[in-house]
Amino acid sequence: MPALLLSHLRLWLPLLLGLASLDLAYAQTPAESVSTPASGTTTSPAYVLTNTDRIRVAVYQEEDLSLIARIDSQGRLNLPLVGEVAISGLKVVEAQQAIERAYKEGRFLRNPRVTISVEEYAAREVSIQGQIRSPGRYPLPIESSMTILELVTRSGGFTDTAKGTAVRVTRIHHDGTKKNFEVDVESLIKGKRGANVSDNSLVLEPGDIIFVPERLI
């Protein structure tokens, strides 16, 4: 082999080997390293639907009956053929059953299979006022719950003059009626023996109004 050719090979061989190893490493890079949007997301069957949630209703093998719509201020959804069905305040699985029942009882479908998913969640807020360190409006978790004790803690706790044994909760139902609760939050916080544990199981709902009165000195 001529000396000139041999010297060229010695010069280019390391470079060629380096390029080959780079190509091999690139070819072995997993496709998962490329970021792709998540698909097939579903809504928890235990999620409680509320007014102005924007939902997708899919009826199996009935594309003409499937739709995306917003639950109205009366808690109803206007569906093809069956008209308005009240679903606000129901868990997703219960709402699916209610719609299936409407199509079945209306004799439109023999064995309907309905799936609901939330496309856009409504604003879910509660307000707390009175003798609390940080009064105002607070968002509720979307697919989990918040108790009144957790809300008091999040809003900074009671002021020095708060009557934490008589915290009032006003709840406005979907039909416009109101219901009032009185909760001894102070005993729960201090872990008093006489505290009513069931008070802490009171799960707040969107629109609840909590008022902490002032203690009379």
Rosetta blueprint (number, residue, H / E / L):
1 M L
2 P L
3 A H
4 L H
5 L H
6 L H
7 S H
8 H H
9 L H
10 R H
11 L H
12 W H
13 L H
14 P H
15 L H
16 L H
17 L H
18 G H
19 L H
20 A H
21 S H
22 L H
23 D H
24 L H
25 A H
26 Y H
27 A H
28 Q L
29 T L
30 P L
31 A H
32 E H
33 S H
34 V L
35 S L
36 T L
37 P L
38 A L
39 S L
40 G L
41 T L
42 T L
43 T L
44 S L
45 P L
46 A L
47 Y L
48 V E
49 L L
50 T L
51 N L
52 T L
53 D L
54 R E
55 I E
56 R E
57 V E
58 A E
59 V E
60 Y L
61 Q L
62 E L
63 E H
64 D H
65 L H
66 S L
67 L E
68 I E
69 A E
70 R E
71 I L
72 D L
73 S L
74 Q L
75 G L
76 R E
77 L E
78 N E
79 L E
80 P L
81 L L
82 V L
83 G E
84 E E
85 V E
86 A E
87 I L
88 S L
89 G L
90 L L
91 K E
92 V H
93 V H
94 E H
95 A H
96 Q H
97 Q H
98 A H
99 I H
100 E H
101 R H
102 A H
103 Y H
104 K H
105 E H
106 G L
107 R L
108 F L
109 L L
110 R L
111 N L
112 P L
113 R L
114 V E
115 T E
116 I E
117 S E
118 V E
119 E E
120 E E
121 Y L
122 A L
123 A L
124 R L
125 E E
126 V E
127 S E
128 I E
129 Q E
130 G E
131 Q L
132 I E
133 R L
134 S L
135 P L
136 G E
137 R E
138 Y E
139 P E
140 L L
141 P L
142 I L
143 E L
144 S L
145 S L
146 M L
147 T E
148 I H
149 L H
150 E H
151 L H
152 V H
153 T H
154 R H
155 S L
156 G L
157 G L
158 F E
159 T L
160 D L
161 T L
162 A E
163 K L
164 G H
165 T H
166 A H
167 V E
168 R E
169 V E
170 T E
171 R E
172 I E
173 H L
174 H L
175 D L
176 G L
177 T L
178 K E
179 K E
180 N E
181 F E
182 E E
183 V E
184 D L
185 V H
186 E H
187 S H
188 L H
189 I H
190 K H
191 G L
192 K L
193 R L
194 G L
195 A L
196 N L
197 V H
198 S H
199 D H
200 N H
201 S L
202 L L
203 V E
204 L L
205 E L
206 P L
207 G L
208 D L
209 I E
210 I E
211 F E
212 V E
213 P L
214 E E
215 R L
216 L L
217 I L
